[in-house]
Amino acid sequence: MNLAKQLHHPIFKLVGQIADERGIRAFAIGGFVRDLLLNRDVKDIDIVVEGSGIEIAQAAAAKAGVRKVVTYKNFGTAMFRFQGAEIEFVGARKESYRRESRKPIVENGTIEDDQKRRDFTINALALSLNAENFGEMVDPFGGVVDLEAGLIRTPLDPDITFSDDPLRMMRAVRFATQLRFTIHPESIEAISRNRKRIHIVSAERISDEFNKIIASKRPGNGFKMLYRCGLLQEIFPEFMLLKGIEKKNGVSHKDNFYHTIEVLDNVAAVSDNLWLRWSAILHDIAKPQTKRYYPDQGWTFHGHEERGARMVPRIFKRMKLPMDHKMKYVQKLVQLHLRPIALTKEEISDSAVRRLLFDAGDEVDDLMILCRADITSKNEEKVSRYLQNYDIVKQKLVEVEKKDKVRNFQPPISGELIMETFNIPPSAEVGMIKNAIKEAILEGDIHNDYDEAFAFMLARGEAMGLKKTA
């Protein structure tokens, strides 16, 4: 197979010319070749040379008129941007591993050595850049056949591949999820045998791969694969507690493991927001801890939204996910995810809608996406009824916000103004008055208006025995 006609970027012939002048072999390799064959968008180009990748990168940059070359001497790699592509150079190498580490001992090698160290056959494909065989495919492990078959398979013994670098187990699931491929049965079995090895990998690297799975088009497939090969149990034990159905007196609850996966896929179908997807993953995370059975009620999970919200920071911290506003966002949606559902079951009052708008703030639209995604009943009539009710709630949210403007509102009377008006120091009374103003606005007793709020403040202060200063 020769793909010379598809190697349009000028870097390929430029590198080939430099390699020929120096009497070495050069290749485009890895993800670039894979995505070229899959007709996917190709933005990054990986080039491997039998020699110094840094020297070839610097020579290529000079010929291309590129001034900035980023080099990583410890890894023998270099990178620069040229005509819309990020191009990375590395010298061909062979690797060996110690049992206690995923960091390899690296030596200079040939293209054959370099392809053997690649994680999967579809990532070991290479295209020659030398003039005599420009564009010719080098495929020693049947990567092209595996691409056509939609198969993720290791070039060498999968037990060795995964034991040497256990992160490759996560990558296998990630590629299978992103490309909608199947992992070869021998590789699945090897992942299962080596799953405990994942614990030598840093939490940051694991979460990076996990987030790529979650960000894929159908992340639920990735979760199911992680479960089947035993990795989910190792990296996300809290999620595994959701699995299973318990029955008492002939009454059972749904399997919250598969329900959550379905909610995740429902969210993924309408939003690329990674942290909204995490909210779907964690929205029922505390159901195992709050599960109770009552003969007159059946199964209940009272308070799972509050307990789940408290679990979010611990999970994020352990998995080395960001502890900033992203975590707070997920925590808020987990805490509030039952509120819109409650509104669909009763007469919707303006007061309840105002409170939801105030508490959800700018996240109210994402909250509604999560709540709609949470409808996973197989009863079409029930689903249709719930969706119609959600549409009513959504319309009510729009109407109330337009009228009362309570989303993220700050009470029009500040604590400083309360202290100045009544000539009092910071105290419990200040907080009580400020909270009373907020509650009056949310209940609809007064409008979100300065004059009405000021008059309310004076009346409340007088009732508390405070006197307005002159």
N, C-alpha and C positions, 0 to 999 in steps of 0.2 A: 504494500500500500504506500502510495506517495501523495502527500498533501501539499506539494510545492505551490500549487495555484491558490491555496488558502492562506499562505503565509504572506499576507499583504504588508504587514508593518515593516518599515525600512530597517529596523534593528536586526532582523534575522540575517539578511545578506551582509549587513555591515559586520556583525559578529562572525559570520562564516568567513568573511574575507580576512579578518584579523587572525582567526584560528588557522586558516590555511597558511598565512604568512609565517606563523610560529610553529607550524607542523604539529598542531594538536587537534583533537576532535572537540566539537561543540554541539550542544543539543538544546532544543526547547523541550521541556519535560513537565510532567506532573499535571496539575489542575488545568493549565492552559490547553494542553493537548486533549485532555478528557472533555473539557467544555467545548472545544472546537468541534469534536466529533458529535457532541450532543446538541450542537447549534445553540448553545447558551451564550449570553453576553460574556465576552472575555475582556477584562480590564487589566488583569495582572499577568505578567509574563515571567516565567521562571526559566533561567538558562543555566545549564551545568556544563562545565568544561573540564577536560582532563588536564588540569594545571591549576594555576592560581585564578580563582574567580575574581578576586579583587583587582589583580593586574589587568585582566581582560575587561572588566567593568570600566576601569580608568581609561584604558585605551579606546574603548567604544565611546565613552562619554566625550573624550577629546575629539574624536572624528565627527561625532554628532553635534558638536558645539554646545554640549551640556556642561555647565560650570560646577554644579553641586552634585557630588557623589557622596552618599552616606555609606561609611564602611564599618563593619563589625569584625575587627581583627580576631577576637576570641573565637568567632564562629567561621571565619574565613569567607564571609559574605559581603556583598556590596549592593547598593540599590540606587537607582536614579529614575526620575520621570522624564519621558521623552514622547512627544506627539500623542498625548492622551493616555499613555500606558505607564504603569509602575513596573519597572523591570528589575528583577533581582538576579544576581549572579552568585554562583557558588562553585567551588571546585569539587569534582567527583570524589567520593570518599567511601570508605567502608567503616563499619562500626562494630564494636563489641560492647557488651553490657556486663555490669556487676549485678548480682542478685538484689542488693539492697538499694539500688538507685536506678532511675530511668534516664540518667545522664550517660550518654555513651562515651566510650574511648574511641576517638576518631583518628583515622589514618588516611593518607592520600590513596585514591583508588582509581579504578576504571569506570566507564559508564555501566558495565555489567555489575560491578560492586555496588554502584550507586542505586541501580534499579532493585537489587536484592534487599536493600535496606528500606525501601519504600513500604508504606503501610498496606496498600491494596493494589491489586493488579491494574485497576483503572487509573491509579495515580502513578504507575510505573511506566507509562507510555512515554516514548521520546521520539522526537523528530530531528534528524540530522540537519545541521546547518552548514556543513562543509560543501564546497561547490560540486565535488564529484558525485555526491548522492543527496543533494539538497532536497529536503522534504520527505526523505524516506523514513518510514516508520520502523522503530526498533521496539519490538513487543515480545520479549522472551517468555512471558508468563500468561499469554492469552488474554490480555486486557481488553482488546477489541471485541473478542467473543463475549467476554463478561459484560461489556457495555451493552452489546446487542441483547443479551439475555437479562439485563437489569439485575446484575449479581454483584454483591460485595464479597470479595474473596482475597485472602492474603497471598502474597507471592510465594512465601515459604511456609513451613510448618506453623499453623496459627497459634499453637501453644507457645512457640518461641517468640513469634511476633508480638503477642499480647503480654507475655511475661516480661520481655525486654522493655517495652514501653506500654504500660497499662492504659495510658490515655488513648491509645489506639482503639480500645474497646468502645469508649464513648464516641470516637470518631466514626467507627463502623456504623453505629446506630444513627449518628448525625447524617452521614452520607446517604444511608438507606432511607432516612426520613425525607431529606431534602430532595433526593432524586427519585423517590418512590420506587426504590430498588428492594431486593430481598437479600438478606445476609445468608451466605452459604451455610448449610447445616453444620458442616465441620467447624466453621468459624463460630457459629452460635454455641456449639458444645464447648469449644475452647474458651470462649468468653465466660461461660458458666463455671468452668473449672478454675479459671484464673481471676474470678471477680474480686476476691479478697485483695488482690494485688493493687486494686484501684486506690487503696489507702496510702500508697507511697506517693501518689500524685497530689500536688497542692490543691486545696479547695478552690483557689482562684481559677486554675486551669480546668478543673472539672466543671465549675459553674459556667465558664466561657463556652464549653461545648454544649452544656445543658441548655443554655440560653439560645444557642443556634438551633437546637432541636425545637425549643418552644417557639422560636420565631419562624419556623417553617410553615408551609401552607397547611399541612394536616399534622399538627404536633401530637395529636392523640396516638397516631401510629407509632411515633417514637416512644411514647410512654409505655405502650403495650410491648414493644420490643425490649425496652429496658427491663420491664418486669419479667418477660419470658426468659431472658438470659441471666437474671439475678442481679443486675447492676442497680436497679431501682431500690432494692432492699438495702444496698450498701450506701448509696449516696443520699437517699431521701426516705429514711425509715418512718417519718411522720406520715408520709403519704400512703405507705403500705398499710397503716392501721385502718385506713378507710375500706380496705378490701374485705369482702365477705358479707353474708346475709345471716342474720340470727332470727330464729323463729320461736315464738312462745304462744301456747294456746292456739296454734294454727295461724298466728298473725306474724308476718315477716316484714322487714323494712327493705328498701331497695339497696343494691350494692352501691355504696357511695363512691367507691373507687371508679367504677365504670361511668357512673353519673357525672363525676367531676371531669373525667376525660371527655365526655360528650359536651359538657358546658365549655370546656377549653376549646374544642373544635368549633363550637357555635360562635364563640367570641372571635376566633381566628378567621372565620368566614367573613367577618364584617370589619375587623380592625387589625392593623399591624402593630398596635401599641403593645410592646413587650410587657409593660407593667400592668396593663389591663389584663393581659393573658395570665400573668402571675396572680392577679386578684381572682381570676377564675380557678386557678389551681388551689388557692388557699381559702376559698370562700367557705368551704365546709370542713376545714382541716381539724376543727375541734369536735366534730360530731362523735368520734369514738369515745372521747372523754365525757361527753354530756349525754350519752345515750341512756335512756331509762325506759322501762316497760311498766305501764299501768293497765290493769285489766279493763278499766272503764275508758281509757284514752288510747290504748295501743302504744306504739313506740313514739317517744318524744326526744327532742334534742334541744331542750330549753337552754337558752343562753349561749348556744354554740357560736353565735356571731361575736359576742363580747369576748369569750375565751379565745376564739380564733384570732381576734385582733391583738390580744396580748401575746399570742404565740408568734406573730409575724416577726417582731424584732429578733427573737431568739433564733428563728430559722434563718433569717437574712444574715445574722452575725455568724452563725455556724457555717453557712454556705459561702461566706465572703461575698455576699451581694451588697450593693450600696446601702449604707445606713442613713442616707440623706433624704431629700424630699421624695425620692422614688419609693422608699420603704414606707414613709408616712402616707403616701398616696394609696399604696396597697392596703395598708392598715385601715385607712378610712373606708375604702370600699368593702373590705371584709366586714367591718363593724356595721355598715349601713345596708348590707345587701338584702336584708329582710324588710326594710322600711317601705319600699314601693310595693312589695307583695302585700303587706298589711293594708295599704291604701286600696288595693283592688278588692278587698274582702268586705269593705264597709262603705258607707256613704262618705264621699270625699269632702272633708271640710277645708275651707281656706286656711284655717289655723294649722292643720296637719301638713298641708302643702307648704305653707310658709316655713314651718319648722324643718321640713326636709330640704328646702332650698337653702335655708340658713346653714344647716349642718353639712350638707354636701358641697355647697359652694360651686366652684368651677368644675368640680368632678361630677355634677349631677347627670350630665349627658352620658358619661362613661358608666355611671352607676346604672342607668336605665338599660344600656347595652348589656351589662352583666346580668341584670335581672331578667331580661328577655331570654338571654342565653341559658338561664337557669331552668327554663321550662323544657323538660326532657320526657314528658309523659308520652306514652304510646297511644293514648286516647286522643284522637284528633279533635273531637268535640271539646274536650277539656282544654287542649292547647289553644284552639281557636278562641274560646271564651276568655282565657287568660290574656291572650295577645290583644283582644279588643279592649279589655280592661286597662291594659298598659297604655294603649293608645289614648284612652280617656285621661289617665293620670298624666301622660306626657302633655296633652293639650292643656290640662289644668295647670301644670307647672308653668307653661308659657304664659297663660292668662294672668296668673297670680304674680309672676315676676314682672310682667309688663305694668301691672297696676301698682304693686307694692315695693318693687325693687329691693328684695331682701336677700338676694344671693350675695354672700360674702359681705353683707352690710355691717358697718360699724355703727353702733348706737349714736344718734346725732348729738348726744350729750356726753362729754368726756368726764373722766374722774376729776381732772383739774378744775373744770367749770363747776362741778358739784362742791368741791372744797372751797373754791373762791366765793360761790353764792352763799354758802352757809357758814363761811369762815371756820372750817373745821380741818384738822390735820388728816393725813392718810389713816383710814380706820375702816372697821367692818361696815359702818353706816354708809360709807361711800360705795362699797361694793354692793350693798343691799339695794341702794337707790338705782345704781347703774343696771343691775340685773332686773329690777322691777320694770325699768323703762324698756329693756329688751323684751321681756315677757309680754308687756302691754302691746308692743308692736306686733309680735308674733301671734298673739291672740286676736289681733284686730281691734283692740280697745282704742288705740290711737294709730294714726298714720305714721309712716316713717318720715317724719317732718320735724324740723327743729322747733318751731313755735309750739306745736302740740306736745312735743317731748319736754320742752322747758316748763310748760304749764303743769304737766304731769309730775315733773321733778319737784316743783314748788309744793304741790299738794301732798306728795309722798313725804317730803321733808317735814312739812308742818305736822303731818300725822305722827311722825317719829319724834316730835318735840323740838325740831330744829327751826331756827329763825333766819330768814333771809337778811343779809347785811344790807345796809343802805347803799 
